[in-house]
Amino acid sequence: MKLRQVASITAGYPFRGKLPEVAGSSVVVVQMRDISLTEGIHWRDCLGTELTGKREPDYLTPGDILVAARGSHNYAVHVDQALPASGKQAVAAPHFFVVRLTKKEILPAFMVWLLNQQPAQRYFEQNAEGTLAKSIRRSVLEEVPVVVPPLAKQQTIIAMANTLREEQRLIQQLITNGERMMMAIASDLYPAPSR
């Protein structure tokens, strides 16, 4: 089946020109720099802004999926938590597509996992446009093949993916700690420069 059969897909909010920064705004914009594949959306880093476009804003809600429309990797990120308790609302920057699942039997976290896997990524690569700055059109995203296993299997896959992500985080922490230890040992070997 195709993604369009199980989800609605819209483009991010169409800002005109440069994104205006408005301190204390009740609206923030999620940009590519605010996203991490391992940690999701960094809400505290999102820019407060003013909606300058003519289109009525489609505010992000938990369960939405952001898919990067530009770049060499069309990754997906789950909007898995509400904005901080500040009462702010969020829109996606124009560089994203917002995927909203229409079928209850699909877990958003599973769809994010599926879109980030090699078969979907290969499909995006093969259908991307542009030479220097690659991008995918909405019609390409709509046609990406998706597989929907039973809920229990989706939950198992998500649990495995979360375990792997945590293992990768711990391994990275061990590597960082080891590098710090090696730097400290090297610093101890060299005498402090005399003045």
C-alpha positions as CSV (number, residue, x, y, z in Angstrom):
1,M,0.0,0.0,0.0
2,K,1.0,3.6,-0.4
3,L,1.5,6.3,2.3
4,R,-1.3,8.4,0.8
5,Q,-3.8,5.5,1.6
6,V,-3.1,5.7,5.3
7,A,-2.2,9.4,5.9
8,S,-2.8,13.0,4.9
9,I,0.3,14.9,3.8
10,T,0.7,18.7,3.8
11,A,3.7,21.0,3.2
12,G,5.1,23.0,6.1
13,Y,4.0,26.5,6.8
14,P,4.8,28.8,3.8
15,F,6.7,31.7,5.3
16,R,7.4,34.5,2.9
17,G,11.1,35.3,2.8
18,K,13.3,35.0,5.9
19,L,11.7,33.5,9.0
20,P,10.9,36.4,11.3
21,E,12.2,36.1,14.9
22,V,9.7,37.3,17.4
23,A,10.8,37.0,21.1
24,G,8.0,36.0,23.4
25,S,5.8,34.8,20.5
26,S,3.0,32.2,21.2
27,V,4.1,30.4,18.0
28,V,7.4,28.6,17.3
29,V,8.6,27.1,14.1
30,V,10.4,23.7,13.9
31,Q,13.3,23.9,11.5
32,M,15.8,21.3,10.3
33,R,18.3,22.5,12.9
34,D,15.8,21.7,15.7
35,I,15.6,18.0,14.8
36,S,17.6,15.0,15.9
37,L,17.0,11.5,14.7
38,T,17.9,10.1,18.1
39,E,16.3,12.8,20.3
40,G,13.3,14.1,18.2
41,I,12.4,17.8,18.3
42,H,14.5,20.1,20.5
43,W,11.6,22.4,21.5
44,R,13.7,24.8,23.6
45,D,15.7,25.6,20.4
46,C,12.7,26.4,18.2
47,L,12.5,30.0,17.0
48,G,9.6,32.2,18.2
49,T,8.0,33.6,15.1
50,E,5.1,35.4,13.4
51,L,3.0,33.7,10.8
52,T,3.4,35.9,7.8
53,G,1.9,33.7,5.1
54,K,-1.7,33.8,3.9
55,R,-2.4,30.2,4.6
56,E,-4.3,29.3,7.8
57,P,-1.7,27.6,10.1
58,D,-2.0,23.8,10.6
59,Y,-0.5,23.6,14.1
60,L,1.5,20.5,14.9
61,T,-0.1,17.9,17.2
62,P,1.3,14.9,19.0
63,G,1.3,11.9,16.6
64,D,2.2,14.1,13.6
65,I,5.3,13.0,11.6
66,L,7.7,15.5,10.1
67,V,9.5,14.4,6.9
68,A,12.5,16.4,5.6
69,A,11.7,17.4,2.0
70,R,15.2,18.6,1.2
71,G,18.7,17.2,1.7
72,S,20.5,14.0,1.1
73,H,18.6,12.2,3.8
74,N,14.8,12.5,3.9
75,Y,14.4,11.5,7.5
76,A,11.2,11.3,9.5
77,V,10.7,12.5,13.1
78,H,7.8,11.9,15.4
79,V,6.0,14.8,17.1
80,D,5.7,12.6,20.2
81,Q,5.2,15.3,22.9
82,A,3.3,18.5,23.2
83,L,5.1,21.8,23.4
84,P,6.5,22.7,26.8
85,A,3.7,23.8,29.2
86,S,4.1,27.4,28.0
87,G,0.9,27.2,25.9
88,K,2.8,27.8,22.7
89,Q,1.8,26.3,19.4
90,A,4.2,25.1,16.6
91,V,4.3,24.9,12.9
92,A,6.7,23.1,10.6
93,A,9.1,25.1,8.4
94,P,8.6,24.8,4.6
95,H,11.4,22.3,4.4
96,F,9.2,19.6,5.9
97,F,6.1,17.7,5.0
98,V,3.7,17.0,7.8
99,V,2.3,13.5,7.7
100,R,-0.9,12.8,9.8
101,L,-2.0,9.2,10.0
102,T,-5.6,8.5,9.2
103,K,-5.7,4.9,10.2
104,K,-5.9,4.1,13.9
105,E,-4.2,0.7,13.4
106,I,-0.9,2.4,12.7
107,L,1.4,3.7,15.4
108,P,3.1,7.0,14.5
109,A,6.4,5.8,16.0
110,F,6.3,2.7,13.8
111,M,5.7,4.8,10.7
112,V,8.6,7.0,11.6
113,W,10.8,3.9,12.0
114,L,9.6,2.5,8.7
115,L,10.2,5.8,6.7
116,N,13.7,5.9,8.1
117,Q,14.6,2.4,7.0
118,Q,16.7,1.5,3.9
119,P,13.8,0.5,1.6
120,A,12.0,3.9,2.0
121,Q,15.3,5.8,2.0
122,R,16.3,4.1,-1.3
123,Y,12.9,5.0,-2.8
124,F,13.4,8.7,-1.8
125,E,17.0,8.6,-3.3
126,Q,15.8,7.2,-6.6
127,N,13.0,9.8,-6.9
128,A,14.8,12.9,-5.6
129,E,15.2,15.9,-7.9
130,G,18.0,18.3,-8.2
131,T,21.8,17.9,-8.5
132,L,23.3,19.9,-5.7
133,A,20.3,20.3,-3.4
134,K,18.2,17.2,-3.5
135,S,14.5,17.4,-2.7
136,I,11.4,15.2,-3.0
137,R,8.0,16.3,-4.1
138,R,4.8,15.6,-2.1
139,S,3.7,13.2,-4.8
140,V,6.8,11.2,-4.2
141,L,6.2,11.0,-0.5
142,E,2.5,10.1,-1.1
143,E,3.6,7.1,-3.2
144,V,6.2,5.6,-0.9
145,P,5.3,2.0,-0.3
146,V,4.4,1.2,3.3
147,V,3.8,-2.1,5.1
148,V,1.4,-2.2,8.1
149,P,1.9,-5.3,10.3
150,P,-0.4,-6.0,13.3
151,L,-0.2,-3.6,16.2
152,A,1.6,-6.1,18.4
153,K,4.4,-6.5,15.9
154,Q,4.6,-2.7,15.5
155,Q,5.0,-2.4,19.2
156,T,7.7,-5.0,19.3
157,I,9.6,-3.3,16.4
158,I,9.4,0.1,18.2
159,A,10.6,-1.5,21.5
160,M,13.6,-3.0,19.6
161,A,14.4,0.3,17.9
162,N,14.2,2.2,21.2
163,T,16.6,-0.4,22.8
164,L,19.0,-0.1,19.9
165,R,18.9,3.7,20.1
166,E,19.6,3.6,23.9
167,E,22.5,1.2,23.3
168,Q,24.0,3.5,20.6
169,R,23.7,6.5,23.1
170,L,25.5,4.5,25.8
171,I,28.2,3.4,23.4
172,Q,28.7,7.0,22.3
173,Q,29.0,8.1,25.9
174,L,31.6,5.4,26.6
175,I,33.6,6.5,23.6
176,T,33.4,10.2,24.7
177,N,34.5,9.2,28.3
178,G,37.4,7.2,26.9
179,E,38.5,10.1,24.7
180,R,38.4,12.4,27.7
181,M,40.5,9.9,29.8
182,M,43.1,9.7,27.0
183,M,43.3,13.5,26.7
184,A,43.8,13.7,30.5
185,I,46.5,11.1,30.4
186,A,48.3,12.9,27.6
187,S,48.0,16.2,29.4
188,D,49.6,14.7,32.5
189,L,52.5,13.4,30.5
190,Y,53.5,16.8,29.2
191,P,54.8,19.2,31.8
192,A,53.0,22.6,32.2
193,P,54.9,25.3,30.2
194,S,57.0,27.4,32.5
195,R,56.6,31.2,32.5
